[in-house]
């Protein structure tokens, strides 16, 4: 398990802060309320019992107390801290799916080693959900120790990598984006949140009456955003693509329509957004258990790609990852086995792709394959099977054999490994944010940040 280094009293500075991001789940409202007292009394210091000032207002403030105590126990000041008293007040109601950003700040220090810490939690709409304060006896010495039991189960920090990407865009001009058919709450909220984060400047393309009904249902004010009214989803896709061709928008964002509806308009021979490169999709995966960012391609556009299609799929992914700041990405060409067999087409394609990279037909990354999934992401698995490779066990990009395999792999990571998934389509004239209707807001923001970084990088390279 990873270790944390605490912050002794002498090193703490008034005004310094730590933060975490946590996506609330249904389980949090039953588990966190029960855990709150444990974190308050047992985790910060197992020998100290929480004082009567420690208040928990059932489940609504239970999650807030637990997150606040986890920040104190795990980071600020960390191991060796002793909780004297704590109070928490709930403000806006919380619900599963809310993205809570919790910030703990050192407000004061006293001569007897005590530290006052205040914490605030805001949701994805910028509303204050919790405000609290705690008085702590800070540790005197540096301690390097495992985090408190249950810490990583509680603080999953889903979407942390997307937050890093969003921070990189702060000095970038928002991407003028046609949001295609945003007629339900998730797609409309995602677009408006991206606009609030200055990631996109949205144009809402679709049936105006349905868009406004969705906004009213979600309690959103969309008065400042232009609506380009169309009759239905097919027309919305056609209109958005036409706007991109005409240079009226710099990107597209999928709303509440099927992927094939949007992509049919994108890849149309005479009216679409094709380039010389094959259009392909990349999932940018934020998996808490994996030590690096992970990209999976193609799991949404190309159903059974040919070898030549895969060359473009790999090159698109490499160029995206380079634009995001990963130098010389490691590319694992996946199959069921590590040896080449003429009976398994994906192993033959993997070998050919690696040779194409050797001959300069694919550039910018290091390729290896065929590799089974375990050998691609686990150094231990690769060593056990005797695989010596600069890619095995530390892949940045996973190239799947076909759409079915990729889609299942990506969704397994979401539901079994608590990963977040942002999606983007490459190889077209403009980046396309291909989010799923099941995606939450942080994943949609991640897709927008990726598209913005990619587009502005292209602008910088333009003559």
C-alpha positions in Angstrom: 0.0 0.0 0.0 1.3 3.5 -0.7 2.6 5.6 2.2 2.0 9.2 3.1 4.3 11.7 4.9 2.6 13.9 7.4 3.0 17.6 8.1 4.5 18.3 11.5 3.4 21.4 13.4 6.5 23.5 12.6 6.1 23.0 8.8 2.4 23.9 8.7 1.7 27.4 7.3 -1.4 29.4 7.9 -3.3 29.6 4.6 -2.0 26.4 3.1 -4.6 23.9 1.9 -5.2 20.4 0.7 -8.1 19.2 -1.5 -9.7 16.1 -2.7 -12.5 15.3 -5.2 -15.0 12.5 -4.4 -18.0 11.3 -6.4 -20.7 10.4 -4.0 -22.3 7.0 -4.5 -25.4 5.4 -3.1 -23.3 3.4 -0.7 -21.7 6.6 0.7 -25.0 7.6 2.3 -25.2 4.4 4.3 -21.5 3.8 4.8 -20.1 7.2 5.3 -22.5 8.2 8.0 -21.5 5.2 10.0 -17.8 5.8 9.2 -17.9 9.5 10.2 -17.5 8.8 13.9 -14.8 6.2 13.1 -12.8 8.7 11.1 -13.4 11.4 13.7 -12.5 9.3 16.7 -10.5 6.4 15.5 -8.6 7.3 12.4 -7.2 10.7 13.4 -6.1 9.1 16.6 -7.3 5.7 17.9 -6.8 6.8 21.5 -9.0 9.9 21.3 -12.7 9.8 21.6 -14.6 12.5 19.6 -15.8 15.3 21.8 -19.5 16.3 22.1 -18.7 19.1 19.7 -18.4 16.5 17.0 -21.8 16.7 15.3 -23.3 14.4 12.6 -26.6 15.2 11.0 -27.4 11.7 9.9 -26.4 10.7 6.4 -26.5 14.2 4.9 -23.6 15.4 7.0 -22.2 12.0 7.6 -20.4 12.0 4.2 -19.2 15.5 4.9 -17.7 14.6 8.3 -16.1 11.5 6.9 -14.5 13.3 4.0 -13.3 16.2 6.2 -11.8 13.8 8.7 -10.2 11.7 6.0 -8.4 14.8 4.7 -7.1 15.7 8.2 -6.1 12.1 8.9 -4.5 11.4 5.5 -3.0 14.7 4.5 -3.3 17.8 6.6 -1.6 17.3 9.0 -1.8 13.5 8.5 -0.5 10.7 10.7 -0.1 11.5 14.4 -2.8 14.2 14.5 -5.1 14.3 17.5 -8.7 15.6 17.0 -9.8 17.9 19.9 -13.2 19.0 18.5 -15.0 19.2 15.1 -18.2 20.7 13.8 -19.9 20.3 10.5 -22.8 22.1 8.9 -24.7 20.8 5.9 -25.9 23.4 3.3 -27.1 22.3 -0.1 -28.5 18.7 -0.1 -26.3 16.0 -1.6 -27.2 13.0 -3.8 -25.5 10.1 -5.4 -23.5 11.3 -8.5 -22.7 14.7 -7.0 -19.0 15.6 -7.4 -17.7 17.0 -4.1 -14.6 19.1 -4.0 -13.5 19.3 -0.4 -10.9 21.9 0.5 -9.2 21.9 4.0 -7.3 25.1 5.0 -5.0 25.9 7.9 -6.6 28.9 9.6 -4.5 29.3 12.7 -1.7 28.0 14.9 -1.3 28.4 18.7 1.8 28.0 20.9 0.5 24.8 22.5 0.8 22.9 19.2 -2.9 23.2 18.3 -4.0 24.0 14.7 -7.4 25.2 13.5 -8.5 23.8 10.2 -11.6 24.8 8.2 -13.1 22.8 5.4 -15.6 23.5 2.7 -17.2 21.2 0.2 -18.8 22.4 -3.1 -20.7 20.4 -5.6 -20.3 20.3 -9.4 -22.7 23.3 -9.6 -20.5 25.4 -7.4 -23.0 25.2 -4.5 -21.7 25.1 -0.9 -22.6 21.7 0.4 -20.7 21.6 3.7 -18.7 23.9 5.9 -16.8 22.6 8.9 -14.0 23.3 11.3 -11.7 21.3 13.5 -9.2 21.9 16.3 -6.2 19.5 16.0 -3.1 18.8 18.0 -0.6 18.5 15.2 2.2 16.0 15.2 5.6 17.2 16.3 7.7 14.8 14.1 7.6 13.6 10.6 5.9 10.3 10.2 5.9 8.2 7.1 3.1 5.7 7.4 0.3 3.9 5.6 -2.9 5.9 5.4 -5.6 5.1 7.9 -7.5 1.9 7.4 -10.3 2.6 4.9 -8.7 5.8 3.6 -8.3 4.7 0.0 -11.7 3.0 0.0 -13.2 6.3 1.1 -11.1 8.8 -0.9 -11.2 7.4 -4.4 -10.5 10.8 -6.1 -12.2 9.7 -9.3 -11.5 12.1 -12.1 -8.3 13.4 -10.5 -6.5 13.2 -13.9 -9.3 15.0 -15.6 -8.9 17.8 -13.0 -5.2 18.1 -13.9 -6.1 18.4 -17.6 -8.8 21.1 -16.8 -6.2 23.1 -14.9 -4.0 23.0 -18.0 -6.7 24.8 -20.0 -7.0 27.9 -17.7 -5.1 30.2 -20.2 -6.8 28.7 -23.3 -9.7 30.3 -25.2 -12.8 28.1 -24.8 -13.6 25.9 -27.8 -16.6 27.0 -29.8 -18.6 23.8 -29.7 -21.8 22.6 -31.3 -23.6 20.5 -28.6 -25.7 18.1 -30.7 -29.2 17.3 -29.5 -28.8 18.2 -25.8 -32.4 17.4 -24.9 -31.9 15.5 -21.6 -30.5 16.6 -18.3 -27.1 14.8 -18.3 -26.0 16.2 -21.7 -27.3 19.7 -21.0 -25.7 19.8 -17.6 -22.4 18.5 -19.0 -22.4 21.2 -21.6 -23.2 24.0 -19.2 -20.7 22.8 -16.6 -18.0 22.8 -19.4 -19.0 26.3 -20.3 -18.7 27.4 -16.6 -15.2 25.9 -16.5 -14.3 27.9 -19.7 -13.7 24.7 -21.6 -16.3 25.3 -24.3 -18.5 28.1 -25.7 -21.6 26.0 -26.4 -24.1 26.3 -29.3 -27.1 24.1 -28.5 -28.2 22.4 -31.7 -31.5 20.6 -31.6 -35.3 21.0 -31.2 -35.6 24.2 -29.2 -38.7 23.2 -27.2 -37.1 20.0 -26.0 -33.9 21.8 -25.1 -35.8 24.3 -23.0 -37.8 21.7 -21.3 -34.7 19.8 -20.3 -33.2 23.1 -19.0 -36.3 23.8 -16.9 -36.3 20.2 -15.5 -32.6 20.6 -14.5 -33.1 24.1 -13.1 -30.6 25.5 -15.6 -30.5 29.1 -17.0 -29.6 28.8 -20.6 -30.5 32.3 -21.6 -27.0 33.3 -22.5 -26.4 30.4 -24.9 -27.4 30.4 -28.5 -29.9 27.7 -29.6 -29.8 26.5 -33.2 -33.2 24.9 -33.6 -33.6 21.8 -35.7 -36.5 19.4 -36.2 -35.0 16.3 -34.8 -31.7 14.5 -33.9 -30.8 13.6 -37.4 -31.2 17.2 -38.5 -29.2 18.3 -35.4 -26.3 16.1 -36.4 -26.3 17.3 -40.0 -26.5 21.0 -38.9 -23.7 20.7 -36.4 -21.4 19.0 -39.0 -22.3 21.7 -41.5 -21.4 24.4 -39.0 -18.0 22.7 -38.4 -17.3 22.5 -42.2 -18.1 26.2 -42.4 -15.8 27.1 -39.6 -18.6 28.3 -37.3 -17.6 25.9 -34.6 -14.3 24.3 -33.6 -15.6 21.1 -32.1 -18.7 18.9 -31.7 -20.1 17.4 -28.5 -22.5 14.5 -28.5 -25.8 15.0 -26.6 -28.8 12.7 -26.3 -28.6 10.9 -29.6 -27.1 7.6 -30.7 -23.5 7.6 -31.7 -24.2 6.2 -35.1 -26.6 9.2 -35.8 -23.8 11.7 -35.2 -21.0 9.6 -36.8 -23.1 9.0 -40.0 -23.1 12.8 -40.5 -19.4 13.1 -39.6 -18.2 10.5 -42.1 -20.5 11.4 -45.0 -18.4 11.4 -48.1 -19.4 14.8 -49.5 -20.8 16.7 -46.5 -18.9 15.2 -43.6 -15.7 16.0 -41.7 -13.4 13.3 -43.1 -9.6 13.9 -43.6 -7.0 11.6 -45.1 -6.8 9.8 -41.8 -9.2 7.1 -40.6 -11.7 8.4 -38.0 -11.3 6.6 -34.7 -12.2 6.9 -31.1 -10.1 7.0 -27.9 -11.3 6.4 -24.3 -9.2 8.4 -21.8 -9.5 6.2 -18.7 -8.8 7.5 -15.2 -8.4 4.3 -13.2 -7.5 4.9 -9.6 -5.7 1.5 -9.3 -3.4 2.2 -12.4 -0.4 4.4 -11.8 -0.6 6.3 -15.1 -3.2 7.7 -17.5 -4.7 5.0 -19.7 -6.1 5.2 -23.2 -8.1 2.6 -25.1 -8.7 2.6 -28.8 -11.0 1.9 -30.7 -14.0 1.0 -28.7 -16.8 3.2 -30.3 -16.4 3.8 -34.1 -14.5 1.1 -36.0 -16.3 -2.2 -35.6 -13.9 -4.7 -37.2 -10.9 -2.6 -38.4 -8.5 -3.8 -41.0 -4.7 -3.7 -40.6 -4.6 -0.4 -42.5 -7.4 1.0 -40.3 -5.5 0.0 -37.2 -2.4 1.9 -38.4 -4.5 5.1 -38.4 -6.1 4.2 -35.1 -2.7 3.8 -33.5 -1.3 6.9 -35.0 -4.4 9.0 -34.0 -4.0 7.7 -30.4 -0.3 8.4 -30.3 -0.7 12.0 -31.5 -3.5 12.6 -28.9 -1.3 11.3 -26.0 1.7 13.4 -27.2 -0.6 16.5 -27.2 -1.6 15.7 -23.6 2.1 15.8 -22.6 3.1 12.1 -22.4 6.4 11.8 -24.2 7.0 8.7 -26.3 3.8 6.8 -25.3 4.0 3.0 -24.8 1.5 1.3 -27.1 0.3 -2.3 -26.3 -1.4 -4.1 -29.2 -3.8 -6.5 -27.3 -4.8 -10.0 -28.1 -5.7 -13.1 -26.1 -2.1 -14.5 -26.2 1.4 -13.2 -26.4 2.6 -15.4 -29.3 1.8 -15.0 -33.0 -0.8 -17.5 -34.3 -2.3 -17.4 -37.8 -5.5 -18.7 -36.3 -5.9 -15.5 -34.2 -5.9 -12.5 -36.6 -5.2 -9.9 -33.8 -1.8 -11.5 -33.1 -0.9 -11.2 -36.8 -2.1 -7.6 -36.9 -0.1 -6.8 -33.8 3.1 -8.2 -35.3 2.5 -6.2 -38.5 1.8 -3.0 -36.7 5.1 -3.4 -34.7 7.0 -3.9 -37.9 5.3 -0.9 -39.5 6.5 1.2 -36.5 10.0 -0.2 -37.1 9.8 1.1 -40.7 8.5 4.5 -39.9 4.9 3.9 -40.9 3.8 4.7 -37.3 5.8 7.3 -35.5 5.9 8.9 -32.0 5.4 5.9 -29.8 6.9 2.6 -28.8 4.8 -0.4 -29.9 4.8 -4.0 -28.7 2.4 -6.9 -29.3 0.7 -9.1 -29.2 0.2 -8.7 -25.5 -2.5 -10.1 -23.3 -4.2 -7.5 -21.1 -2.4 -8.7 -17.9 1.0 -8.4 -19.5 0.2 -5.0 -20.9 -0.7 -3.5 -17.5 1.2 -5.6 -14.9 4.9 -5.8 -14.6 4.6 -8.8 -12.4 2.5 -10.7 -15.0 5.0 -9.8 -17.7 8.0 -11.0 -15.6 6.2 -14.2 -14.7 5.7 -15.0 -18.4 9.3 -14.0 -19.2 8.3 -11.0 -21.4 11.1 -8.5 -21.8 9.6 -5.3 -23.3 9.7 -1.5 -22.8 5.9 -1.6 -23.1 4.8 -4.7 -21.1 3.4 -3.8 -17.7 3.4 -0.1 -18.2 1.3 0.6 -21.3 -0.1 4.1 -21.9 -2.3 3.1 -24.9 -4.2 -0.2 -25.3 -5.1 -1.0 -28.9 -8.0 -3.5 -28.9 -8.7 -6.0 -31.7 -12.2 -4.7 -32.4 -15.0 -2.5 -31.1 -16.7 -5.3 -29.1 -13.5 -6.2 -27.1 -12.7 -2.5 -26.5 -16.2 -1.5 -25.4 -16.4 -4.4 -23.0 -12.9 -3.7 -21.6 -13.6 0.0 -21.0 -17.0 -0.6 -19.3 -15.5 -3.3 -17.1 -12.9 -0.8 -15.9 -15.8 1.6 -15.0 -18.0 -0.8 -13.2 -15.4 -3.2 -11.6 -12.4 -0.8 -11.1 -14.2 2.5 -10.4 -12.6 4.1 -13.4 -13.8 7.3 -15.1 -14.0 7.4 -18.9 -13.8 10.4 -21.2 -14.2 9.9 -24.9 -13.0 11.7 -28.0 -13.1 11.1 -31.8 -10.0 11.8 -33.8 -9.2 11.9 -37.4 -11.9 14.4 -38.3 -11.5 18.1 -39.2 -12.5 19.0 -35.6 -12.3 17.1 -32.3 -15.6 15.3 -31.4 -16.5 14.8 -27.7 -18.2 11.5 -27.9 -19.6 11.1 -24.4 -22.0 8.4 -23.3 -25.4 9.0 -21.9 -24.3 7.2 -18.8 -21.3 9.5 -18.3 -21.2 11.8 -15.3 -20.3 15.4 -15.4 -16.6 14.9 -14.5 -16.1 12.6 -17.5 -17.8 15.0 -19.8 -15.5 17.8 -18.5 -12.6 15.5 -19.1 -13.6 15.0 -22.7 -13.9 18.8 -23.2 -10.5 19.5 -21.7 -8.9 16.9 -24.0 -10.6 18.4 -27.0 -9.5 21.9 -26.1 -5.9 20.9 -25.5 -5.8 19.1 -28.8 -7.4 21.9 -30.7 -5.2 24.6 -29.3 -2.1 22.5 -29.9 -3.1 22.3 -33.5 -3.6 26.0 -33.6 -0.1 26.6 -32.3 1.4 24.3 -35.0 -0.6 25.9 -37.8 1.5 28.1 -40.2 
